[in-house]
Amino acid sequence: ALKDRNNFKGILLADEPGIGQISNYRAVSEFIRTKAAMQGKTMFTSLIPYHMGYSVFEAGYGKGNDLDSKYRGYLNEFGSCLGLINPDIYPFGADSMLQNYFKNLEMTAAVAKGTADSGLTIQSFAAKSSDDTMILREMNSKEYYTYQMYSALAYGMKNITYYTYWQHWGAIQEDEIHYNSLIDAKGAVNEPVYNAVKAANEEIRKFDQVYMDFAWQGTMKATGRDSDGLLAQMPEYLNARVNSFTATEDTIMGCLKDSKGYDGFMLVNATDPEDKYTSKVSIIFKDAQKAIVYVAGEVQEVELTNGAYTAELAPGAGVFVIPFTGEEEAEEGN
């Protein structure tokens, strides 16, 4: 009955399934694939994040006994079933960021590479107890959402969802105050965070069709103070097109390549937006005389002297850079 409605894009199955649910997911996946009315629709779920720990992946599952191996096995099973690996990875705790944030993105991208699409469920929701003890912070400005979006793009992710659009059922409980939902469940009106999320979406959408042709190769890091230990969780990665990469504050750079063989680099200020650190970034690209650059989604053409590119990344900001040699024509949007 829903198949011809413009707003029906697919089916979201149960949130954060354990690996014991995989047989049920395979059955539903096969059912959807064989239903003519569902052709072209998507089936996805928000998978358990790495930081939730050992027990959620079920002891004894996966190759090897370590948590990393078990989590990769968990992602691989659902990815092969759904064709999309989309974990529920939240960066913002009450007072600091979760140390495994980039590690979780890295593991997701690595498992998905070449076998499935990858995506991210963005944290747009938080809660307080009745005594005003914060469980998750209040995210009331755009940079909290561009931070998560640009981070996902730095790992080649092509799918972004939100938790949660409607106000959570717990909002009606006396012992809990929920906020940061986009729409109030009682009155179906926009919450204040709605405009912040809308502005973040609009920024990304300005260059998403260019980005969508790029595939993830790996993610580099330039360490500033790393006060939350985020970059320490990332593996070392070097890209042949990059001679040097430095930054005054923690910065990551997703290295991607498109179907024509062009390189693309997604720069992201990796510091907690709440700290309001601006990162001054310097990169020297090999064999590059100019670049197409997307800043806040807007395209620029930049001349590079000896392959050097510099930028100042505000909190939550990201810049997408496509370097060119002298023989290549840097056409806008190409």
N, C-alpha and C positions, 0 to 999 in steps of 0.2 A: 504493500500500500504506500510505502514511503519512497519507492525507487525513483520516481520522476520529480521529486521535490528538490529544488535547487540547494536547499540547506542540508540535505541528507547526503553525507559524504562517506558514511561507512558505520562500523559498529565498534564501540569501545567495550571490551570485555572487562571482567572483574579487575579491580585495582590490586596491584602488587601480588600476583599469584606466586605461591611456592612451586618448586619443581614438581611436586606431587600432582599438580593440576595439568601437567603437560599433555597427558592423554586426552583430557577433555578439550584442551585447546586444539589439538590435532583433529579431533572429531568435528568441532565447529568450523575450523579452517577448511576442511574438506567439504563440508556442507555448503559453505559460502562459495567456494570455488566452483561447485557444480550447479549452483542456482543461477539461471539465466538473468534473473532480475538483479542479481548482485554483481554482475560483471562491471568492472571499472570502479567498484567501491573498495574501501579500505577496511581492514580489520586490524586493530591495534590494542595495546594495553600498556599501562604504566608499570614498568617492571621494578622490582625491588632494587634499591641502590646498594652499592657495596658497603657503605658505612653502617648499614643496619646489622651487619655481622654474620658470623658463622652459621648460627642455627637456622636462619631463614632459607638457606640454600639446601638444607637437609644433610646431615652427616653421612659421609660415605659416597656422596654424589660427585661426579667429575673425576678427571684424571689427576692423581696425586692427592695428598692430604691437606695441602695448604689452602688458605682461604682464597688467594688469588686464583688458583687453579679451579676451585669449585665455582667461583663466580663466573669465570670465563665459560665453564661448562653450562652454567645456568643461562647465560646470555645466548650462547650458541644454540641451545635447544629451542628457546623461544624465537630466536631470530630465524632459524631454519623453518620453523612452523609458520610464523607471521610474515616473514619477509621484511620486518621492521623491528629494530631494537630501540626501545624508547624508555629508558629508565627514569625514575622519579628522583632526580638528583637535586638536592637543595644546598646552596652554598652558605646561606646566612643563618647562623645561630643567633642567640640573644646578644652576645658580647663579642664574638669573633666568628670567623668563617670556619667551615668544616674542612679539616686538613685533607681529606680524601677527595675533594671536589674535582680537581683536575685529573687525579688518578682514575676516578670513575669515568670521566669523559674519555680519557685515553684508552682504557680497557674496552669501553663500549665501541669506540671507533675502530680499534684494532680487531675486535671480534667481527664487526660488521664488514670490514674492508673486503670488497670483492664478492661478498656472499649475500649481503642484505643492506637495506637502507638503515641509517641511524637517525635518531631524533632525541629530543629532550623535553621532558615535562618541566615547565618553569614554575618556580615558587612564586605565587602571587597571593599568598594566604598566610595568616599568622594567628596566634591564639594567646590569650592571657588567662590565668586562673582568676578566681574571684578575689584573691588577695593581691591582685595586680602583679604577680610574679610573671615575667615574660618568658614564654616558651620559645617563641620565634619573634624576631623584631618586626616593627612596623615599617613597611616599605612604601613610602608615600611620595616618591619622586621617580622620574623616568629612568635615571641611571641604574637603578636596581634591576630593571628589566632589560635595558640594552646590554648591561654587563652579562647577563645570562645568555642573551641572544648571540652576542659577538663571541662569547666563549664557545657556544655550540658551533658557530661557523668556523672557528679556529680548529675544530676537529671534524670538519667536513659534513656536519649534520644538515639534513634537508627537511626535517620535520620538527615543528615546534607546537606544543600544546600547553595548556595552562591548568594549574590546580589552584584555585577553582574558579569557575565563572560565576556560579551562583553562591550565595552565602551558605555556609555549611550548616547542616542540621543542628550542630551543637550550639548555634547562636541562640536557640530557644531554651537552652539549659541554664539554670540559675547559677551553677558553679563555674561557668565558663563564659568568657567574652571573646567572640571571634571578630576579626576585622581583616581588612585587605581583600575581601572578596570583591569582585567587579560589579556584581548586581545583588541588591538586597532581596533575600528570598521572600520576605513578607510583602513588600510593596512593589517588587519588580522594578526598582529604580536604580539608576547608576550610582555606585559608591564613588568616593573621591579618587580611588586608585584607578578607576576606569579610564580617566583622561591620560594618566601617566602611561598605562599600558597601550592605549590607542596611539599616543605619540611615538612610543618605542616601535610599535608595529609599522607605523608609517615610515619611519626612518629606514628600517630594514627593507621594506617593500620597494624602496626606490632603486635598489640594485639587485634584487633577489634573482631576476632572470639571468643576469650576467653570472652571478655566483653559482647558480644551479648547474652550470656546465662543468664546474670544477670538482675534482675528486681529491680526497685527502691523501697526503703522502706521509706526514708526520708533523709534530708540533715542537718548535724550539722555545727556549726560555732565556730570559735575561733577568738576573736576580738583582734586586735592590736591597731592601731590608728583610724581606720574606718573614714578616713578624708573625703571620699565621701558619707558617710552614707549608704553604700551598705548593710552592715550586719544588720543595724538597721531595715531594711525592712523585714528581714527574721524571721519566727516564731522560737521559741525554739523547738528543737527536740533532744531527747536522744535515744541512741541505747543500747540495753542490752549487746552487746558484747564489749562495750567501757567503761572502768572504768574511764579514763580521757583523755582529748584532749586539748592541749594548743599549742599556737604558738606566736612567737614574732611579726608577722604581720598578717593582716587579712587573714584568711584561711578558706576554706569550705571543708567539707568531705561528699561526697555522700555515703550513706549506702545502699548496695545492697545485694541481695541473689540470688543464682543460682538454677537451677532445682534439684541439688543434696543436697541442703540445706546449701551449703557453703556460708559464708559471704564474701563480697568484699567491699573495701573502696576506693573511688576515691578522693584523696587529691588534692587540687588546691590552688595555691597562688592567692588569690582574690584581691590583690592590683593592681592598675593601672600599666600596664607594663611600661608606660612612666616614672613612679617614680623610677623604678629600685630597688625596695626593695626585698631583699631575706628574706624569712620566714623560721625560724628554728622551726620545728614542733616536738612535742613529744606526743606519744599516748601510753597508756597502755591498751592492749587488755585482756579481760577475757579469760581464758583457751586457751592460745596460746603460743607455744614453738618455732614455726618457721613460716615463711611466704614466699609465692611466691610474688615477687614485680616486677612491670614493670616500669622501669625508662627510660624516652624518648623512650618508646616502647620496650626496651630490657629487657629480663627476668633475674632475680636474685633469688637465694634462700638465705634467711636471717635467722640466729638464733636469737631468742628473749629471753632475760633474764627477767624472771618474767613478760612476755607479753609485754615488752617495745620495741617500735619502734621509731626511730628518723630519720628525713630527713631534708635536706636543699632544699627548693624549690626556684629556680630562678624565675625572672619575667616571667609570662606566663606559668610556668611549672606545670605539674601534675604528680602524681604517683599513680598507682593502686596497692593496697595491698590486698592479700588474706591470712589471718591468719589460722594456723592449730594447733590442739591439738597434743599431743604426740602420740595418737593412729592413727592419720590420716597420710597418706603418701603424702607428697608434691611432686607430679610428675610435671615435667616441662610441662606447657601448659594445665594442667588439671583444 
